[in-house]
Amino acid sequence: MAEITIKDMMKIPQQEWLVLWKGYQKFYQTEISEEVSSNTWSKLTSPKQDNMYGFAALIDQKVVGVVHVVEHESSWTMRPYAYVQDLFTHPDYRGQGVARKLIEHVYQVAQQRNCDRVYWLTQESNRQAQVLYDKVAKKTGFIQYRMA
């Protein structure tokens, strides 16, 4: 298996992130405007933005996976939560441990940042991801509701 390196989002070119960001949107059959995408990149890479950050997974110096994290306060704990808002592995690199390595890195960073927990959502139909998630986290049984 190839060696996977994790880098802070600030240390990769925006264009390499954008390719995966668009792949993520395609996977979830959505389209996010260039304006919002540019803003997202700015938030992920701004040294002034303390509660939103990201990491990239590289194999042979190629960015093959990304994760975005949003920290937020909670009414249930004294410490913040780390919410994995987006996690994506390039289809050609799935099954090689990329997503697991990114999740493990988020766990380490969240612990260093004194977060109470790390959590995320996935679609019910995303069975491939759930195989991994069932190994690295506990399913809570919560259902998300949303008003646009």
Accessible surface in RSA format (square Angstrom, percent):
REM  Atomic radii and reference values for relative SASA: ProtOr
REM  Chains: A
REM  Algorithm: Lee & Richards
REM  Probe-radius: 1.40
REM  Slices: 20
REM RES _ NUM      All-atoms   Total-Side   Main-Chain    Non-polar    All polar
REM                ABS   REL    ABS   REL    ABS   REL    ABS   REL    ABS   REL
RES MET A   1   190.83  98.8 101.33  67.1  89.50 213.1  96.62  82.1  94.21 124.8
RES ALA A   2    42.99  39.5  20.61  31.8  22.39  50.9  31.40  44.2  11.60  30.7
RES GLU A   3   145.90  83.8 126.14  95.4  19.76  47.1  54.72 105.8  91.18  74.4
RES ILE A   4    19.31  11.0  10.32   7.7   8.99  21.7  10.32   7.4   8.99  24.4
RES THR A   5    60.40  43.0  56.18  57.0   4.22  10.1  42.85  57.5  17.56  26.5
RES ILE A   6    32.80  18.7   8.47   6.3  24.33  58.6   8.47   6.1  24.33  66.0
RES LYS A   7    69.80  34.1  65.90  40.4   3.90   9.3  35.15  31.6  34.64  36.9
RES ASP A   8    46.05  32.3  39.74  39.5   6.32  14.9  14.17  33.3  31.88  31.8
RES MET A   9     0.00   0.0   0.00   0.0   0.00   0.0   0.00   0.0   0.00   0.0
RES MET A  10    97.14  50.3  68.45  45.3  28.69  68.3  51.35  43.7  45.79  60.7
RES LYS A  11   150.02  73.2 124.49  76.4  25.54  60.8  78.14  70.3  71.89  76.6
RES ILE A  12    10.47   6.0   1.93   1.4   8.54  20.6   4.32   3.1   6.14  16.7
RES PRO A  13    74.68  54.4  63.19  57.6  11.49  41.8  74.26  61.3   0.42   2.6
RES GLN A  14    73.18  40.9  66.97  48.9   6.21  14.8  18.06  38.4  55.12  41.8
RES GLN A  15   115.92  64.8 113.02  82.6   2.90   6.9  58.30 124.1  57.62  43.7
RES GLU A  16    66.50  38.2  61.85  46.8   4.65  11.1  31.12  60.2  35.38  28.9
RES TRP A  17     0.32   0.1   0.32   0.2   0.00   0.0   0.32   0.2   0.00   0.0
RES LEU A  18    34.88  19.4  34.88  25.0   0.00   0.0  34.88  24.5   0.00   0.0
RES VAL A  19    85.49  56.3  76.89  69.6   8.60  20.7  80.16  69.7   5.33  14.5
RES LEU A  20     3.00   1.7   2.90   2.1   0.10   0.2   3.00   2.1   0.00   0.0
RES TRP A  21    11.04   4.4  11.04   5.3   0.00   0.0  11.04   5.9   0.00   0.0
RES LYS A  22   107.25  52.3 102.27  62.7   4.98  11.9  62.57  56.3  44.68  47.6
RES GLY A  23    22.37  27.6   0.00   N/A  22.37  27.6  19.27  52.9   3.10   7.0
RES TYR A  24    32.61  15.2  32.61  18.6   0.00   0.0  14.77  11.1  17.84  22.0
RES GLN A  25     8.54   4.8   8.54   6.2   0.00   0.0   2.71   5.8   5.83   4.4
RES LYS A  26   167.95  81.9 154.28  94.7  13.66  32.5 104.12  93.7  63.83  68.0
RES PHE A  27    88.82  44.4  63.37  39.3  25.45  66.2  72.51  44.0  16.32  46.7
RES TYR A  28    52.95  24.7  37.17  21.1  15.79  41.1  29.05  21.8  23.90  29.5
RES GLN A  29   169.44  94.8 133.23  97.4  36.21  86.2  45.89  97.7 123.56  93.7
RES THR A  30    70.94  50.5  53.12  53.9  17.82  42.5  35.58  47.8  35.37  53.5
RES GLU A  31   163.54  93.9 133.79 101.2  29.75  70.8  45.30  87.6 118.24  96.5
RES ILE A  32    53.54  30.5  40.63  30.3  12.92  31.1  43.82  31.6   9.73  26.4
RES SER A  33    59.58  50.3  43.29  57.8  16.29  37.5  52.05 110.8   7.53  10.5
RES GLU A  34   141.41  81.2 133.15 100.7   8.26  19.7  52.10 100.8  89.31  72.9
RES GLU A  35   143.61  82.4 130.79  98.9  12.82  30.5  54.17 104.8  89.44  73.0
RES VAL A  36    77.14  50.8  75.97  68.8   1.17   2.8  77.14  67.0   0.00   0.0
RES SER A  37     6.71   5.7   6.62   8.8   0.10   0.2   4.65   9.9   2.06   2.9
RES SER A  38    57.17  48.3  54.93  73.3   2.24   5.2  23.05  49.1  34.11  47.8
RES ASN A  39    75.95  52.4  71.45  69.0   4.50  10.8  17.02  41.0  58.93  57.0
RES THR A  40    12.26   8.7  12.26  12.4   0.00   0.0   3.15   4.2   9.11  13.8
RES TRP A  41    31.85  12.8  31.85  15.4   0.00   0.0  17.56   9.4  14.29  23.2
RES SER A  42    58.86  49.7  53.78  71.8   5.08  11.7  30.33  64.6  28.52  40.0
RES LYS A  43    74.34  36.3  72.86  44.7   1.48   3.5  28.65  25.8  45.69  48.7
RES LEU A  44     2.56   1.4   0.00   0.0   2.56   6.4   0.00   0.0   2.56   6.9
RES THR A  45    25.31  18.0  17.22  17.5   8.09  19.3   8.13  10.9  17.18  26.0
RES SER A  46    35.51  30.0  28.06  37.4   7.45  17.2  21.84  46.5  13.68  19.2
RES PRO A  47   118.84  86.6  87.31  79.6  31.54 114.6  91.78  75.8  27.07 168.2
RES LYS A  48   195.29  95.3 162.61  99.8  32.67  77.8 113.66 102.3  81.63  86.9
RES GLN A  49    57.94  32.4  45.28  33.1  12.66  30.1   4.73  10.1  53.21  40.4
RES ASP A  50   101.74  71.3  94.13  93.7   7.61  18.0  35.48  83.5  66.26  66.1
RES ASN A  51    69.69  48.1  67.71  65.4   1.98   4.8  24.62  59.3  45.07  43.6
RES MET A  52    19.05   9.9  17.96  11.9   1.08   2.6   9.39   8.0   9.65  12.8
RES TYR A  53    22.47  10.5  22.47  12.8   0.00   0.0  22.11  16.6   0.36   0.4
RES GLY A  54     0.49   0.6   0.00   N/A   0.49   0.6   0.00   0.0   0.49   1.1
RES PHE A  55    12.23   6.1  12.23   7.6   0.00   0.0  12.23   7.4   0.00   0.0
RES ALA A  56     0.00   0.0   0.00   0.0   0.00   0.0   0.00   0.0   0.00   0.0
RES ALA A  57     0.00   0.0   0.00   0.0   0.00   0.0   0.00   0.0   0.00   0.0
RES LEU A  58    10.07   5.6   9.32   6.7   0.75   1.9   9.33   6.6   0.74   2.0
RES ILE A  59     6.18   3.5   5.07   3.8   1.11   2.7   5.16   3.7   1.02   2.8
RES ASP A  60   127.60  89.4  96.71  96.3  30.89  73.0  37.48  88.2  90.12  89.9
RES GLN A  61   145.47  81.3 127.45  93.1  18.02  42.9  54.49 116.0  90.98  69.0
RES LYS A  62   101.03  49.3  97.03  59.5   4.00   9.5  55.08  49.6  45.96  49.0
RES VAL A  63     8.78   5.8   0.99   0.9   7.79  18.8   0.99   0.9   7.79  21.1
RES VAL A  64     0.00   0.0   0.00   0.0   0.00   0.0   0.00   0.0   0.00   0.0
RES GLY A  65     0.00   0.0   0.00   N/A   0.00   0.0   0.00   0.0   0.00   0.0
RES VAL A  66     1.70   1.1   1.70   1.5   0.00   0.0   1.70   1.5   0.00   0.0
RES VAL A  67     0.13   0.1   0.13   0.1   0.00   0.0   0.13   0.1   0.00   0.0
RES HIS A  68     0.11   0.1   0.11   0.1   0.00   0.0   0.11   0.1   0.00   0.0
RES VAL A  69     0.00   0.0   0.00   0.0   0.00   0.0   0.00   0.0   0.00   0.0
RES VAL A  70    33.09  21.8  33.09  30.0   0.00   0.0  33.09  28.8   0.00   0.0
RES GLU A  71    15.54   8.9  13.63  10.3   1.91   4.5   3.06   5.9  12.47  10.2
RES HIS A  72    68.61  37.5  60.18  41.8   8.43  21.6  60.97  62.8   7.65   8.9
RES GLU A  73   131.67  75.6 115.68  87.5  15.99  38.1  66.92 129.4  64.75  52.9
RES SER A  74    24.49  20.7   3.91   5.2  20.58  47.4   9.58  20.4  14.91  20.9
RES SER A  75   115.83  97.9  68.35  91.2  47.47 109.4  57.93 123.4  57.90  81.1
RES TRP A  76   193.19  77.5 157.82  76.4  35.37  83.0 138.35  73.8  54.84  89.0
RES THR A  77    36.68  26.1  15.74  16.0  20.94  49.9  26.15  35.1  10.53  15.9
RES MET A  78   185.15  95.9 156.42 103.5  28.73  68.4 124.54 105.9  60.60  80.3
RES ARG A  79    93.20  39.1  92.15  47.0   1.05   2.5  26.87  36.7  66.33  40.2
RES PRO A  80    27.16  19.8  27.16  24.8   0.00   0.0  27.16  22.4   0.00   0.0
RES TYR A  81    21.97  10.3  21.97  12.5   0.00   0.0  20.37  15.3   1.60   2.0
RES ALA A  82     0.00   0.0   0.00   0.0   0.00   0.0   0.00   0.0   0.00   0.0
RES TYR A  83    40.36  18.8  40.36  23.0   0.00   0.0  23.86  17.9  16.50  20.3
RES VAL A  84     5.24   3.4   2.21   2.0   3.03   7.3   2.21   1.9   3.03   8.2
RES GLN A  85    82.76  46.3  69.81  51.0  12.95  30.8   6.39  13.6  76.37  57.9
RES ASP A  86    15.88  11.1  14.68  14.6   1.20   2.8   2.74   6.5  13.13  13.1
RES LEU A  87    25.27  14.1   8.46   6.1  16.81  42.3   8.52   6.0  16.75  45.1
RES PHE A  88    11.98   6.0   8.89   5.5   3.09   8.0  11.95   7.2   0.03   0.1
RES THR A  89    11.58   8.2   7.90   8.0   3.67   8.8   7.09   9.5   4.49   6.8
RES HIS A  90    43.20  23.6  43.20  30.0   0.00   0.0  17.67  18.2  25.53  29.7
RES PRO A  91    76.25  55.6  59.49  54.2  16.76  60.9  59.74  49.3  16.51 102.6
RES ASP A  92   107.32  75.2  81.45  81.1  25.87  61.2  23.48  55.3  83.84  83.6
RES TYR A  93    44.46  20.8  44.46  25.3   0.00   0.0  16.71  12.6  27.74  34.2
RES ARG A  94    74.61  31.3  52.98  27.0  21.62  51.5  25.75  35.2  48.86  29.6
RES GLY A  95    76.01  93.7   0.00   N/A  76.01  93.7  38.96 106.9  37.05  83.0
RES GLN A  96    54.21  30.3  54.11  39.5   0.10   0.2  18.13  38.6  36.08  27.4
RES GLY A  97    30.41  37.5   0.00   N/A  30.41  37.5  22.96  63.0   7.45  16.7
RES VAL A  98     2.19   1.4   0.46   0.4   1.73   4.2   0.46   0.4   1.73   4.7
RES ALA A  99    22.67  20.8  20.43  31.5   2.24   5.1  20.43  28.8   2.24   5.9
RES ARG A 100    86.67  36.4  86.09  43.9   0.59   1.4  28.01  38.3  58.67  35.6
RES LYS A 101    84.48  41.2  82.95  50.9   1.53   3.6  30.60  27.5  53.88  57.4
RES LEU A 102     0.00   0.0   0.00   0.0   0.00   0.0   0.00   0.0   0.00   0.0
RES ILE A 103     0.41   0.2   0.36   0.3   0.05   0.1   0.41   0.3   0.00   0.0
RES GLU A 104    70.09  40.2  68.52  51.8   1.57   3.7  26.46  51.2  43.63  35.6
RES HIS A 105    46.63  25.5  44.76  31.1   1.86   4.8  33.43  34.5  13.20  15.4
RES VAL A 106     0.71   0.5   0.59   0.5   0.12   0.3   0.59   0.5   0.12   0.3
RES TYR A 107    71.06  33.2  65.40  37.2   5.66  14.7  61.17  46.0   9.89  12.2
RES GLN A 108   103.86  58.1 101.27  74.0   2.59   6.2  29.58  63.0  74.28  56.3
RES VAL A 109    20.74  13.6  20.74  18.8   0.00   0.0  20.74  18.0   0.00   0.0
RES ALA A 110     3.67   3.4   3.57   5.5   0.10   0.2   3.61   5.1   0.06   0.2
RES GLN A 111   145.76  81.5 128.59  94.0  17.17  40.9  41.92  89.2 103.84  78.8
RES GLN A 112   146.80  82.1 109.19  79.8  37.62  89.6  47.63 101.4  99.17  75.2
RES ARG A 113    83.52  35.1  61.71  31.5  21.81  51.9  31.07  42.5  52.46  31.8
RES ASN A 114    83.91  57.9  82.97  80.2   0.95   2.3  25.69  61.8  58.22  56.3
RES CYS A 115    10.79   8.2   0.09   0.1  10.71  25.2   0.09   0.2  10.71  11.5
RES ASP A 116    44.03  30.8  22.41  22.3  21.62  51.1   0.07   0.2  43.96  43.8
RES ARG A 117   104.94  44.1  95.47  48.7   9.47  22.5  38.88  53.1  66.06  40.0
RES VAL A 118    28.96  19.1   7.23   6.5  21.73  52.4   7.23   6.3  21.73  58.9
RES TYR A 119    74.20  34.6  70.85  40.3   3.35   8.7  56.30  42.3  17.90  22.1
RES TRP A 120    38.74  15.5  16.14   7.8  22.60  53.1  11.45   6.1  27.29  44.3
RES LEU A 121    89.55  49.9  65.90  47.1  23.65  59.5  69.77  49.0  19.78  53.2
RES THR A 122    48.42  34.4  17.25  17.5  31.17  74.3  23.34  31.3  25.08  37.9
RES GLN A 123    94.97  53.1  87.87  64.2   7.09  16.9  32.74  69.7  62.23  47.2
RES GLU A 124   150.81  86.6 142.14 107.5   8.67  20.6  56.59 109.5  94.22  76.9
RES SER A 125    89.24  75.4  64.49  86.1  24.75  57.0  52.52 111.8  36.72  51.4
RES ASN A 126    18.68  12.9  13.86  13.4   4.82  11.6   6.08  14.6  12.60  12.2
RES ARG A 127   158.68  66.6 155.46  79.2   3.23   7.7  67.40  92.1  91.29  55.3
RES GLN A 128   118.10  66.0 103.00  75.3  15.10  35.9  52.36 111.4  65.74  49.9
RES ALA A 129    20.39  18.7  12.10  18.7   8.29  18.8  19.88  28.0   0.51   1.4
RES GLN A 130    21.62  12.1  21.55  15.8   0.06   0.2  11.06  23.5  10.56   8.0
RES VAL A 131    90.46  59.5  84.75  76.7   5.70  13.7  88.97  77.3   1.49   4.0
RES LEU A 132    30.86  17.2  28.96  20.7   1.90   4.8  30.49  21.4   0.38   1.0
RES TYR A 133    28.90  13.5  27.25  15.5   1.64   4.3  13.46  10.1  15.44  19.0
RES ASP A 134    83.83  58.7  58.05  57.8  25.78  61.0  27.47  64.7  56.36  56.2
RES LYS A 135   141.06  68.8 103.61  63.6  37.45  89.2  65.29  58.8  75.77  80.7
RES VAL A 136    26.34  17.3   6.44   5.8  19.90  48.0  15.25  13.3  11.09  30.1
RES ALA A 137    41.93  38.6  18.17  28.0  23.76  54.1  31.93  45.0  10.01  26.5
RES LYS A 138   180.21  87.9 155.62  95.5  24.59  58.6 105.77  95.2  74.44  79.3
RES LYS A 139   139.40  68.0 111.01  68.1  28.38  67.6  86.30  77.7  53.10  56.6
RES THR A 140    96.84  68.9  66.68  67.6  30.17  71.9  56.24  75.5  40.60  61.4
RES GLY A 141    63.35  78.1   0.00   N/A  63.35  78.1  38.39 105.4  24.96  55.9
RES PHE A 142   169.40  84.7 140.17  86.8  29.22  76.0 144.50  87.6  24.89  71.2
RES ILE A 143   132.17  75.2 110.19  82.1  21.98  53.0 113.90  82.0  18.26  49.6
RES GLN A 144   103.84  58.1  71.39  52.2  32.45  77.3  29.63  63.1  74.21  56.3
RES TYR A 145   190.05  88.7 160.87  91.5  29.18  75.9 128.08  96.2  61.97  76.4
RES ARG A 146   196.68  82.6 152.27  77.6  44.41 105.7  58.16  79.5 138.52  84.0
RES MET A 147   182.12  94.3 152.08 100.6  30.04  71.5 115.96  98.6  66.16  87.6
RES ALA A 148   137.40 126.3  69.76 107.6  67.64 153.9 103.43 145.6  33.97  90.0
END  Absolute sums over single chains surface
CHAIN  1 A     9836.0       7938.9       1897.1       5124.5       4711.5
END  Absolute sums over all chains
TOTAL          9836.0       7938.9       1897.1       5124.5       4711.5
